[in-house]
Amino acid sequence: MKMEYFNLLVLPIVFVLLLFWEQLNPLRKKTRPLLHRLFVNLILTGTVFLVGGLVVRNARLGVSESILQRGFGLIFLIPLPKWCHIPMGFLLLDLTFYYWHCANHRIPLLWRFHNVHHIDPDLDVSTSFRFHFVEIAYSSFFRVAQVLIVGATPLTYTIYETVFTAGTMLHHSNIRFLLKLERCVNKAIVTPRMHGIHHSAVREEINSNYSVIFSCWDKLHKTLVLNVPQSSINIGVPGYQLAKDNRFLRLLSMPFIHQKDYWKNDDGSSPKSNQNQDVKVTMMIQ
């Protein structure tokens, strides 16, 4: 089976399975009705895949085809055996996406659009691809630069995108895995508990845990936060907690209108962190 067919056939099945699984064994309690959120999130997801398929994917594949022919990029500059090109390219793609994710949080203009992803009042697999289509469109410039710098061939790019998509669905899901299992797995890859902290309404926590596949990037850059009990996490952005903020047309227009104070509740207070200071941040997920 070609990887493109795998993505079209298998990944949607994975999405549906995760959606049902998290209803049976949820990690966090829901705060809003599922059906309305699901409706809005799936419409946004449709725009994401439409723009991504028309712009981002074609741009990256075109560039990666040129790289294959000309041998351009870091992979080809480093004296490595050919069998190392795919795993090294995979690692570098994941590392560079870590930087892009950080940029979307730290650059105000980019955050206006990325905020649409974060103001979802609950976090589950339907949040995975809930993005503003403009963010997906301008990310095509980063994606092209990413492939050029890394020197990712079409095969490397396709493998990474497949794992990236599966990993995104997994760590956004609201599935309660065995804690011991998740602590073990999290030493290598991003898990639902780790990414749940990234969607916390606390500013210091939302600006942490940027990794997508490998958790090591947060460890290396000292942006890893694990010692927050899941039961204490309020999902979303404090300034955008009203029901009307999550209506479809409102989400589309939101980046273009006056921005609220992201980090203040309606009463003017700021959410406080519930980090367990008795647990070392790099050692234990809760």
N, C-alpha and C positions, 0 to 999 in steps of 0.2 A: 504493500500500500504506500503510495506517495505521501510525503509529509503534508502536502496541501489537503489531500483527501482526509488524512487523519485529523487535521485541525477542523475541517468542516463537519466531520461525522462524529468523532469521538469526544472532542472537547465540549460540544453542547450537551452530550449525554452526561459528562462529568459534572457540568453545571447543574443539571436537573437532579442528579444523585446527591450532590452536596446540599442543594436547596431542601430536599426531603429529609436528609440526615439531620440538618440543623434544626428542623422542626421537632424531631424526635429526641434529640439530645443537645439542647442549647447551652452555650457557655454563658451568655448574658441574657437577662430578661428583656423582652421587647417593651418599648415605650410607646410605639405607634402601631396602628393596624397594618398588617403585612400587605394586604391586597392593594391598598392605595400606594404604598411605597414601591411595591413590585411593579405596578403599572407605570409609575413615573420613571423608575430606574431602568426598566426595559426599553422604554421609548428613548431615553438618553443613550442607552447601550446601542440601540439601533443606529442612531446618528453617529456614534463613535465608530462602529464597524463600517458604516457607509463611507465616512471621510477617511478612515484608516485604510480601507481597501482601495479607494480611489487615489489617495495621495501618498500616505506614508509608506505603505507596503511597496507600491510601484517605484517610488523614489529610491528606497533602500535597496531593492532588488536590482534596479538598474545600475546603481553605484557599485554594488557588490560584484556584479558581472564584470564591470570594468576593472575592478581590483583583481579579479581572478586572471584576467588577461594581461594586466600590466605589473602585477606584483607590488602594489602600493600599500603602505601602512606599516604600523609598528611590527606586526607579525612577520613581515618580510624583511624588516631591518634587523631584527634579532636573529642571530645564527642559531636556529632551532631545527631539529629534524622535522620532516613534513608531518609526521604523526602527531606532533605537538601543536600544530596550527589550530586545529578545532578546539581542543580543551583550553589553550591559551586565549584564543579569540573569544570563547565563551566567557571566561573569567573577566577579560577586559571589557566586554560588552556590559556585563553585570556591574562592574566597578564604575564605568562611565555613566550608567543609568543612575547609580547612587548619587553622583554629582548633579545630574539633571533633576532628580527628585528634591535634593537640597535646594537647588536654585528656585524651584517652583514654590518653596516655602519662604525663601529669604528675599526674593525680588518682588516688590509690591505689585507690579503690573502682572507678573505671572501668577501671583497668589490670588488675584481677583478671579481668575478663571479656575485655578486649582481648588479654590474654596468651594466650588460647586460640588466637588467630590466629597469634601469633608463635612459639609453641613447636613448630610444624611443623619437623621436623629437616631438611627439604629445602624448597626454594622452587621452585614451578612454577605453571602455570596452575590446577591444582586447589586451590592455596592461596587463590585470588582471593576466594572467598566462604566460606572456612572460618572462621566466627565463631560465638560462643555466641549462641543464639537470644535470650537475655535482653538482650545488648548491642543486638541489632537492635530489640527491643521498646522499650527505654528511649530508643534513638536517635530514636524517633518524636517525642518531645517537642522534641528539637533540630531535627528536620526541619521540624516545624510552625513553630517560631520562625524558622528559616532562611528559609522561604518568606514569612513575614509581614514580616520585616525587609527582605528584598530586594525584595519585591513581585513575585515571579515568577509569571507567568501560567501556565495549564496547558500551553501550547505551549512556553514557555521551560523549564518544569520537565521536560517529556517529552524535549525535545532534550538537556537536560543529563544526565538519567538514562541516556539511550542512550549518549552519548559517555562518561560516567562508567563505565558497565559495560564498554564496549569497552576503555577505557583501563586499567581495573583488571586485566582479563584480560591485556592486552599487557604491562604492566610487572611483573606477577607471573610471567610466563612465563620459562622457562629457555632461551630461544632466543639463540644466539650470532649477533648481527647483525654486519656489517662494522663494525669499530671507528670508521673515519672517518665512516661513515653515522650511527652512533649518537651520536658527538660532535656532529655537525651537528644532528641531530634534537633532542638533549637541550637545546639552547639554547632550545627552545620548549616541549617536552613531556617528561613523565617517561618514562624508558626502563627496560628490564630491569636494566641495570648500575646505574643510579642507585637503583632501588628495592631491588635486591639488597643494597646497603649498609644500607638501612633495616632489613633482616631479619638483620643481622649479630649475632652473640652478644656483641659488644663494646658496652658500655653507651653510650659516647659516639657510637657509630655508629647504634645502634638508635634513639637519640633525635635523629635527623637525617632530612632528606629526607622531610618529611611531605606534600609536594604529591601530588595525585592526577592531575590533567590537566596544568596548566601548571607548569613548573618554576620560574617566576619568583618564586613565593611564598616558596620557600626562599631564593632569592637576596636578596629584599627583607628577610626576617627573620633573615638570617645563620644559617640552619640547614642550609645546603647543604654536603654532603661528597661529593666526587667522586674524590679521590686515593687510593682504596683498590683495589689489584689484586684482581680477582674470584677469582683462584686462592687468595688468602689468607683469603677470607671463610668463616667457619664459621657456618652458618645455625642459628638457634634462640635459646633463652634458656638460659644456662649451668645454672641450677638445675633445669631440666626437660629433661634429655637422656636419661632412661631410657625404654626402650621402653614401659613401662606408663603413662608420662605421656601417651602419645598414643593410648591406647585410648578408644573412643567414650564409654563410661559414665564413665570417669575425667575426660574433658574436660568433660562436663556437670556433674559435681560439683565440679570443681576450684576455681571461684571461691568456693564456699561453705565450703571447708575451710581448715585452716591452710596458709598460704603458705610455701613454701620461700624461702631467700635467692635471689632471682632472678639475681643477678650473680656468684654463686660456683659454681665447678665442684665436683664431688664431693670433690676433694682440698683444697678450701678456697682454691684460687687463682682469680684473675680473668683472663679473656681479655684479652690486650693488643692494642691497635690496630696495624694494619699500614699505616697511612697513609704514603704517600710524601711526606715533608716537602720534597722537592726540587721537587714539583709544586704550583703554587698551587691552592688548593681550588676556586676559582671558574672555573678555566680548562680543566681537562682531566679527562675521565672515563677510567678505565683498565680 
